[in-house]
Amino acid sequence: MKSYRELDVYKNSKSLAIRIHRMSLALPKYELYEEGSQIRRSSKAVTSAIVEGYGRRNYKPEFLRYLTFALTECNETILHLEFLFETESLKDELTYKELFEEYQQLSKMLNAFFQWVEKNWLTRPKQ
């Protein structure tokens, strides 16, 4: 693997972050800078943490640390999505259900990737 861009978990998280960004811009004006801002930041932070972790891939504990951050941000995004729907700021139930399910799937992917790295990733030998 030469780049984080080859990781399915990266591709999915980035695509979802873009969808969240677009969805959040259609929220009522009073939510744009409150919950809308929060969900944009947490969704993009998932992808950022994957990229930062991959940049530290030669140090397995650091890689795992950033994957933990990615999972935490994924869960936070799910929470903000629930807040938006339950407060009726996000009224489109189909959009909510699709994004909720896709973030649940991303959470599973992140967990599986974390476990794979934990068991299989080799750290660079000290020179």
Stockholm file with secondary structure:
# STOCKHOLM 1.0

chainA/1-127         MKSYRELDVYKNSKSLAIRIHRMSLALPKYELYEEGSQIRRSSKAVTSAIVEGYGRRNYKPEFLRYLTFALTECNETILHLEFLFETESLKDELTYKELFEEYQQLSKMLNAFFQWVEKNWLTRPKQ
#=GR chainA/1-127 SS CCCGGGCHHHHHHHHHHHHHHHHHHTSCHHHHTTHHHHHHHHHHHHHHHHHHHHHTTTSHHHHHHHHHHHHHHHHHHHHHHHHHHHTTSSCCHHHHHHHHHHHHHHHHHHHHHHHHHHHHCCCCCCC
#=GC SS_cons         CCCGGGCHHHHHHHHHHHHHHHHHHTSCHHHHTTHHHHHHHHHHHHHHHHHHHHHTTTSHHHHHHHHHHHHHHHHHHHHHHHHHHHTTSSCCHHHHHHHHHHHHHHHHHHHHHHHHHHHHCCCCCCC
//
